[in-house]
Amino acid sequence: MRGFVLGLVLAVGVTATVLSLRPGGLRRQLRLAARRFKIFLWLGGIYLAATIAIRLAFPSGAVSDYGPPVLALLLALVFVIAAQDPAPTPPGT
């Protein structure tokens, strides 16, 4: 139990240290992480709804077999594009 708690504290400490070292500081990095998490939740909901629709509309066949993995790849590509860091604003603006 002590090892688990120590590992958890260590993981939080390393995460805070790494995020603090990135440009913009910890607050900006946490804001970007929250933004990415929201995008992840939306895309996850889209994936669940689409796979349910695929399973109901095509109970068997090629669409039922290959549709969900293709959809997952497309949504992963959308995530990579949508979750990029916004362009930094110059100081003083």
C-alpha positions as CSV (number, residue, x, y, z in Angstrom):
1,M,0.0,0.0,0.0
2,R,2.8,2.4,0.8
3,G,4.4,1.7,-2.5
4,F,1.2,2.5,-4.4
5,V,0.8,5.8,-2.5
6,L,4.4,6.7,-3.1
7,G,4.1,5.9,-6.8
8,L,1.0,8.0,-7.0
9,V,2.7,11.0,-5.3
10,L,5.7,10.5,-7.5
11,A,3.6,10.4,-10.7
12,V,1.8,13.6,-9.7
13,G,5.0,15.3,-8.9
14,V,6.7,14.4,-12.2
15,T,3.6,15.4,-14.2
16,A,3.5,18.8,-12.5
17,T,7.2,19.3,-13.0
18,V,7.1,18.4,-16.7
19,L,4.1,20.6,-17.3
20,S,5.6,23.5,-15.5
21,L,8.7,23.4,-17.7
22,R,6.8,23.7,-20.9
23,P,6.2,27.1,-22.4
24,G,3.3,29.0,-20.8
25,G,3.5,27.4,-17.4
26,L,1.4,24.9,-15.5
27,R,-1.9,26.8,-15.8
28,R,-1.8,27.0,-19.6
29,Q,-0.8,23.4,-19.9
30,L,-3.6,22.3,-17.6
31,R,-6.1,24.4,-19.7
32,L,-4.8,22.7,-22.9
33,A,-5.2,19.3,-21.3
34,A,-8.8,20.1,-20.3
35,R,-9.5,21.2,-23.8
36,R,-8.1,18.0,-25.2
37,F,-10.1,16.0,-22.7
38,K,-13.3,17.7,-23.9
39,I,-12.5,16.9,-27.5
40,F,-11.7,13.3,-26.5
41,L,-15.1,13.0,-24.7
42,W,-17.0,14.3,-27.7
43,L,-15.2,12.1,-30.2
44,G,-15.8,9.1,-27.8
45,G,-19.5,9.8,-27.8
46,I,-19.5,10.1,-31.6
47,Y,-17.7,6.7,-31.8
48,L,-20.2,5.0,-29.4
49,A,-23.2,6.4,-31.3
50,A,-21.8,5.5,-34.7
51,T,-20.8,1.9,-33.7
52,I,-24.3,1.3,-32.2
53,A,-25.8,2.6,-35.5
54,I,-23.5,0.4,-37.5
55,R,-24.4,-2.7,-35.4
56,L,-28.1,-2.0,-35.7
57,A,-28.1,-1.2,-39.4
58,F,-25.6,-3.9,-40.5
59,P,-25.7,-6.8,-38.0
60,S,-23.3,-8.9,-40.2
61,G,-21.1,-8.4,-43.1
62,A,-18.1,-6.3,-44.1
63,V,-19.5,-3.0,-42.8
64,S,-20.1,-4.6,-39.4
65,D,-16.5,-6.0,-39.4
66,Y,-14.5,-3.1,-40.8
67,G,-16.7,-0.1,-40.0
68,P,-15.8,0.5,-36.3
69,P,-12.0,0.3,-36.9
70,V,-12.1,2.6,-39.9
71,L,-14.3,5.0,-37.9
72,A,-11.8,4.8,-35.0
73,L,-8.9,5.7,-37.3
74,L,-10.9,8.7,-38.8
75,L,-11.8,10.0,-35.3
76,A,-8.1,9.6,-34.2
77,L,-7.1,11.7,-37.2
78,V,-9.7,14.3,-36.3
79,F,-8.4,14.3,-32.7
80,V,-4.8,14.9,-33.9
81,I,-5.9,17.8,-36.0
82,A,-8.4,19.3,-33.5
83,A,-6.2,18.9,-30.4
84,Q,-3.2,20.9,-31.6
85,D,-1.9,23.7,-29.5
86,P,-3.3,27.0,-30.6
87,A,-0.8,29.5,-32.0
88,P,0.9,31.4,-29.2
89,T,-0.1,35.1,-28.8
90,P,2.7,37.6,-28.6
91,P,3.2,39.0,-25.1
92,G,1.5,42.3,-24.4
93,T,-1.6,41.7,-26.6
